[in-house]
């Protein structure tokens, strides 16, 4: 799955870059390593708070293989959710005092 894919599932309320920043704050049990950039490359290599190669190592441990250029084949490995995304109706809307 890519950051842009997640943004699209959220109705493009966030940019792919904002999705990346949001994922940076996720709990440890969220499989963050399964989200790559639009080219199929690991996006965590430029972050100073993560060991180099960690995302790739985690993906390879799950059986994902990489091309010589360091990208993965999105046509093969991209996850396409089959269920409808969660309803986002009212997301971001402030509740009135009447609504509680």
LUMDO-571774 format. One line per field, with one value per atom (N, C-alpha, C): atom name; residue number from 1; x, y, z; residue in three letters. Coordinates in steps of 0.02 Angstrom, whole numbers. Each point is the difference from the previous one (the first is absolute). Layout:
% LUMDO-571774
a	[CA / ...]
k	[NUM / ...]
u	[X / ...]
v	[Y / ...]
w	[Z / ...]
r	[ALA / ...]
This chain:
% LUMDO-571774
a	[N / CA / C / N / CA / C / N / CA / C / N / CA / C / N / CA / C / N / CA / C / N / CA / C / N / CA / C / N / CA / C / N / CA / C / N / CA / C / N / CA / C / N / CA / C / N / CA / C / N / CA / C / N / CA / C / N / CA / C / N / CA / C / N / CA / C / N / CA / C / N / CA / C / N / CA / C / N / CA / C / N / CA / C / N / CA / C / N / CA / C / N / CA / C / N / CA / C / N / CA / C / N / CA / C / N / CA / C / N / CA / C / N / CA / C / N / CA / C / N / CA / C / N / CA / C / N / CA / C / N / CA / C / N / CA / C / N / CA / C / N / CA / C / N / CA / C / N / CA / C / N / CA / C / N / CA / C / N / CA / C / N / CA / C / N / CA / C / N / CA / C / N / CA / C / N / CA / C / N / CA / C / N / CA / C / N / CA / C / N / CA / C / N / CA / C / N / CA / C / N / CA / C / N / CA / C / N / CA / C / N / CA / C / N / CA / C / N / CA / C / N / CA / C / N / CA / C / N / CA / C / N / CA / C / N / CA / C / N / CA / C / N / CA / C / N / CA / C / N / CA / C / N / CA / C / N / CA / C / N / CA / C / N / CA / C / N / CA / C / N / CA / C / N / CA / C / N / CA / C / N / CA / C / N / CA / C / N / CA / C / N / CA / C / N / CA / C / N / CA / C / N / CA / C / N / CA / C / N / CA / C / N / CA / C / N / CA / C / N / CA / C / N / CA / C / N / CA / C / N / CA / C / N / CA / C / N / CA / C / N / CA / C / N / CA / C / N / CA / C]
k	[1 / 1 / 1 / 2 / 2 / 2 / 3 / 3 / 3 / 4 / 4 / 4 / 5 / 5 / 5 / 6 / 6 / 6 / 7 / 7 / 7 / 8 / 8 / 8 / 9 / 9 / 9 / 10 / 10 / 10 / 11 / 11 / 11 / 12 / 12 / 12 / 13 / 13 / 13 / 14 / 14 / 14 / 15 / 15 / 15 / 16 / 16 / 16 / 17 / 17 / 17 / 18 / 18 / 18 / 19 / 19 / 19 / 20 / 20 / 20 / 21 / 21 / 21 / 22 / 22 / 22 / 23 / 23 / 23 / 24 / 24 / 24 / 25 / 25 / 25 / 26 / 26 / 26 / 27 / 27 / 27 / 28 / 28 / 28 / 29 / 29 / 29 / 30 / 30 / 30 / 31 / 31 / 31 / 32 / 32 / 32 / 33 / 33 / 33 / 34 / 34 / 34 / 35 / 35 / 35 / 36 / 36 / 36 / 37 / 37 / 37 / 38 / 38 / 38 / 39 / 39 / 39 / 40 / 40 / 40 / 41 / 41 / 41 / 42 / 42 / 42 / 43 / 43 / 43 / 44 / 44 / 44 / 45 / 45 / 45 / 46 / 46 / 46 / 47 / 47 / 47 / 48 / 48 / 48 / 49 / 49 / 49 / 50 / 50 / 50 / 51 / 51 / 51 / 52 / 52 / 52 / 53 / 53 / 53 / 54 / 54 / 54 / 55 / 55 / 55 / 56 / 56 / 56 / 57 / 57 / 57 / 58 / 58 / 58 / 59 / 59 / 59 / 60 / 60 / 60 / 61 / 61 / 61 / 62 / 62 / 62 / 63 / 63 / 63 / 64 / 64 / 64 / 65 / 65 / 65 / 66 / 66 / 66 / 67 / 67 / 67 / 68 / 68 / 68 / 69 / 69 / 69 / 70 / 70 / 70 / 71 / 71 / 71 / 72 / 72 / 72 / 73 / 73 / 73 / 74 / 74 / 74 / 75 / 75 / 75 / 76 / 76 / 76 / 77 / 77 / 77 / 78 / 78 / 78 / 79 / 79 / 79 / 80 / 80 / 80 / 81 / 81 / 81 / 82 / 82 / 82 / 83 / 83 / 83 / 84 / 84 / 84 / 85 / 85 / 85 / 86 / 86 / 86 / 87 / 87 / 87 / 88 / 88 / 88 / 89 / 89 / 89 / 90 / 90 / 90 / 91 / 91 / 91 / 92 / 92 / 92 / 93 / 93 / 93 / 94 / 94 / 94 / 95 / 95 / 95 / 96 / 96 / 96 / 97 / 97 / 97 / 98 / 98 / 98 / 99 / 99 / 99 / 100 / 100 / 100]
u	[43 / -43 / 45 / -23 / 39 / -33 / 39 / -27 / -57 / 7 / -53 / -63 / 8 / -58 / -39 / 36 / -33 / -36 / 34 / -31 / -65 / 2 / -60 / -56 / 17 / -51 / -31 / 37 / -26 / -35 / -15 / -34 / 44 / 65 / 50 / -5 / -20 / -1 / 71 / 46 / 71 / 41 / 57 / 46 / 39 / 31 / 42 / 54 / 28 / 52 / -29 / -60 / -33 / -15 / -18 / -11 / 65 / 56 / 64 / 15 / -13 / 11 / -46 / -62 / -48 / 22 / 25 / 22 / 61 / 38 / 59 / -20 / -62 / -24 / -42 / -5 / -42 / 30 / -42 / 25 / 43 / 41 / 47 / -33 / -63 / -32 / -31 / 6 / -24 / 55 / -16 / 51 / 22 / 31 / 23 / 46 / 38 / 51 / -31 / -65 / -33 / -22 / 13 / -19 / 63 / 0 / 58 / -20 / 48 / -17 / -26 / -21 / -32 / 45 / 66 / 47 / 12 / -27 / 12 / 63 / 25 / 62 / -16 / 45 / -6 / 11 / -43 / 5 / 32 / 19 / 26 / 76 / 33 / 73 / 26 / -39 / 22 / -13 / -33 / -16 / 58 / 19 / 56 / -17 / -64 / -19 / -12 / 18 / -13 / 63 / 17 / 60 / -6 / 53 / -2 / -16 / -43 / -17 / -53 / -25 / -49 / -64 / -28 / -62 / 10 / 53 / 14 / 9 / 37 / 11 / -66 / -44 / -65 / -42 / 1 / -37 / 30 / 66 / 32 / -15 / -4 / -17 / -70 / -43 / -68 / -3 / 57 / 2 / 0 / 0 / 0 / 70 / 4 / 65 / 6 / 61 / 14 / 39 / -9 / 38 / 70 / 42 / 69 / 3 / -51 / 0 / -29 / -17 / -24 / -75 / -36 / -73 / -32 / -63 / -37 / -51 / -21 / -47 / -71 / -25 / -66 / -55 / 8 / -51 / -7 / 54 / 0 / -17 / 29 / -3 / -49 / -28 / -47 / -63 / -20 / -62 / -57 / -52 / -60 / -57 / -23 / -53 / -63 / -34 / -61 / -62 / 6 / -57 / -4 / -59 / -9 / 35 / 29 / 31 / -52 / 23 / -44 / -33 / -62 / -36 / 33 / 13 / 33 / -49 / -64 / -50 / 6 / 6 / 4 / 69 / 49 / 68 / 25 / 27 / 26 / -51 / -63 / -53 / -5 / -3 / -8 / -71 / -5 / -66 / -28 / -64 / -31 / -13 / -15 / -15 / -61 / -46 / -60 / 16 / 51 / 18 / 37 / 26 / 34 / 71]
v	[-58 / 58 / 62 / 53 / 62 / 54 / 51 / 57 / 32 / 5 / 29 / -41 / -66 / -44 / 12 / 7 / 13 / 68 / 50 / 66 / -6 / -38 / -10 / -34 / -51 / -34 / 47 / 51 / 50 / 57 / -9 / 51 / 59 / -12 / 52 / 59 / -15 / 52 / 18 / -47 / 11 / -12 / 33 / -13 / -64 / -33 / -58 / 17 / 60 / 20 / 5 / 27 / 4 / -69 / -47 / -70 / -27 / 14 / -23 / 28 / 65 / 31 / -30 / -13 / -29 / -71 / -37 / -68 / -1 / 54 / 5 / -1 / 17 / 3 / -61 / -49 / -59 / -42 / -38 / -47 / -53 / -33 / -50 / -59 / -15 / -59 / 14 / 61 / 17 / -20 / -39 / -23 / 55 / 52 / 58 / -20 / -52 / -20 / -24 / -14 / -24 / 57 / 61 / 58 / 29 / 4 / 25 / 61 / 32 / 58 / -22 / 48 / -14 / -37 / 3 / -36 / -71 / -18 / -66 / -3 / 58 / 2 / 12 / -21 / 14 / 74 / 30 / 72 / 18 / -49 / 14 / 11 / -10 / 4 / 70 / 51 / 68 / 24 / -41 / 20 / -19 / 45 / -12 / -41 / -12 / -36 / -74 / -25 / -69 / -31 / -61 / -32 / -8 / 15 / -8 / -73 / -9 / -66 / -38 / 30 / -35 / -17 / 48 / -12 / -56 / 4 / -51 / -69 / -2 / -64 / -30 / 42 / -25 / -27 / 35 / -23 / -65 / -3 / -61 / -59 / 12 / -54 / -26 / 41 / -22 / -29 / -6 / -31 / 47 / 66 / 49 / 4 / -3 / 8 / 68 / 24 / 66 / -6 / 49 / 4 / 25 / -2 / 25 / 74 / 38 / 72 / 15 / -51 / 9 / 10 / -6 / 7 / -69 / -3 / -62 / 9 / -55 / 0 / 11 / 62 / 16 / -40 / -18 / -41 / -68 / -24 / -65 / 6 / 50 / 3 / 50 / 44 / 50 / -35 / 19 / -27 / 44 / -31 / 36 / -22 / 43 / -21 / -18 / -53 / -21 / 28 / 17 / 29 / 75 / 26 / 73 / 36 / 58 / 39 / 21 / 13 / 23 / 65 / 7 / 62 / 59 / 51 / 60 / 58 / -14 / 53 / 35 / 64 / 39 / 6 / -33 / 5 / 71 / 25 / 67 / 53 / -19 / 47 / 7 / 60 / 12 / -15 / -30 / -15 / 61 / 11 / 56 / -19 / 48 / -14 / -44 / 5 / -41 / -74 / -12 / -69 / -33 / 39 / -28 / 2]
w	[0 / 0 / 0 / -32 / -2 / 42 / 15 / 38 / -39 / -65 / -42 / 0 / 3 / 3 / 65 / 55 / 64 / -3 / -28 / -7 / -40 / -54 / -41 / 38 / 40 / 40 / 52 / 19 / 47 / -36 / -63 / -38 / -17 / -1 / -14 / 48 / 62 / 51 / 22 / -10 / 16 / -63 / -4 / -55 / 18 / -50 / 16 / 51 / -5 / 48 / 71 / 6 / 66 / 27 / -43 / 21 / 30 / -32 / 26 / 69 / 8 / 66 / 52 / -19 / 47 / 20 / -48 / 15 / 46 / -2 / 44 / 73 / 15 / 69 / 20 / -45 / 14 / 56 / 34 / 50 / -32 / 40 / -26 / -35 / 17 / -30 / -69 / -25 / -67 / -50 / -52 / -47 / -49 / 26 / -39 / -56 / 9 / -50 / -65 / 0 / -60 / -46 / 19 / -41 / -31 / -67 / -37 / -41 / -32 / -40 / -69 / -40 / -64 / -49 / 11 / -43 / 22 / 58 / 28 / 41 / 20 / 40 / 73 / 43 / 71 / 11 / 40 / 12 / 66 / 38 / 67 / 1 / -56 / -2 / 17 / -13 / 12 / 71 / 39 / 69 / 46 / 42 / 45 / 61 / 13 / 61 / -12 / -59 / -16 / -29 / 20 / -28 / -75 / -37 / -73 / -18 / -48 / -24 / 40 / 54 / 42 / -38 / -36 / -36 / -52 / -37 / -50 / 33 / 54 / 35 / 24 / 27 / 23 / -58 / -56 / -59 / -27 / -4 / -25 / 46 / 65 / 48 / -13 / -31 / -17 / -71 / -33 / -66 / -59 / 13 / -54 / -30 / -66 / -32 / -33 / -5 / -27 / -65 / -43 / -63 / 15 / -50 / 8 / 18 / -21 / 15 / 70 / 38 / 68 / 6 / -55 / 3 / -3 / 22 / -7 / -56 / -28 / -55 / 28 / -7 / 27 / -33 / -63 / -33 / 34 / 28 / 34 / 74 / 34 / 72 / 30 / -40 / 27 / 26 / 59 / 29 / -21 / -27 / -20 / 46 / 45 / 45 / -39 / 22 / -34 / 34 / 63 / 36 / -13 / 8 / -8 / 56 / -14 / 54 / 51 / 59 / 54 / -22 / 18 / -16 / 33 / -39 / 26 / 6 / -6 / 4 / 67 / -1 / 62 / 28 / -30 / 26 / -5 / 53 / 0 / 16 / 3 / 15 / 76 / 22 / 72 / 21 / 58 / 27 / 35 / -10 / 35 / 72 / 40 / 71 / 7 / -48 / 2 / -11 / -42 / -15 / 58 / 46 / 57 / -8]
r	[UNK / UNK / UNK / UNK / UNK / UNK / UNK / UNK / UNK / UNK / UNK / UNK / UNK / UNK / UNK / UNK / UNK / UNK / UNK / UNK / UNK / UNK / UNK / UNK / UNK / UNK / UNK / UNK / UNK / UNK / UNK / UNK / UNK / UNK / UNK / UNK / UNK / UNK / UNK / UNK / UNK / UNK / UNK / UNK / UNK / UNK / UNK / UNK / UNK / UNK / UNK / UNK / UNK / UNK / UNK / UNK / UNK / UNK / UNK / UNK / UNK / UNK / UNK / UNK / UNK / UNK / UNK / UNK / UNK / UNK / UNK / UNK / UNK / UNK / UNK / UNK / UNK / UNK / UNK / UNK / UNK / UNK / UNK / UNK / UNK / UNK / UNK / UNK / UNK / UNK / UNK / UNK / UNK / UNK / UNK / UNK / UNK / UNK / UNK / UNK / UNK / UNK / UNK / UNK / UNK / UNK / UNK / UNK / UNK / UNK / UNK / UNK / UNK / UNK / UNK / UNK / UNK / UNK / UNK / UNK / UNK / UNK / UNK / UNK / UNK / UNK / UNK / UNK / UNK / UNK / UNK / UNK / UNK / UNK / UNK / UNK / UNK / UNK / UNK / UNK / UNK / UNK / UNK / UNK / UNK / UNK / UNK / UNK / UNK / UNK / UNK / UNK / UNK / UNK / UNK / UNK / UNK / UNK / UNK / UNK / UNK / UNK / UNK / UNK / UNK / UNK / UNK / UNK / UNK / UNK / UNK / UNK / UNK / UNK / UNK / UNK / UNK / UNK / UNK / UNK / UNK / UNK / UNK / UNK / UNK / UNK / UNK / UNK / UNK / UNK / UNK / UNK / UNK / UNK / UNK / UNK / UNK / UNK / UNK / UNK / UNK / UNK / UNK / UNK / UNK / UNK / UNK / UNK / UNK / UNK / UNK / UNK / UNK / UNK / UNK / UNK / UNK / UNK / UNK / UNK / UNK / UNK / UNK / UNK / UNK / UNK / UNK / UNK / UNK / UNK / UNK / UNK / UNK / UNK / UNK / UNK / UNK / UNK / UNK / UNK / UNK / UNK / UNK / UNK / UNK / UNK / UNK / UNK / UNK / UNK / UNK / UNK / UNK / UNK / UNK / UNK / UNK / UNK / UNK / UNK / UNK / UNK / UNK / UNK / UNK / UNK / UNK / UNK / UNK / UNK / UNK / UNK / UNK / UNK / UNK / UNK / UNK / UNK / UNK / UNK / UNK / UNK / UNK / UNK / UNK / UNK / UNK / UNK / UNK / UNK / UNK / UNK / UNK / UNK / UNK / UNK / UNK / UNK / UNK / UNK]
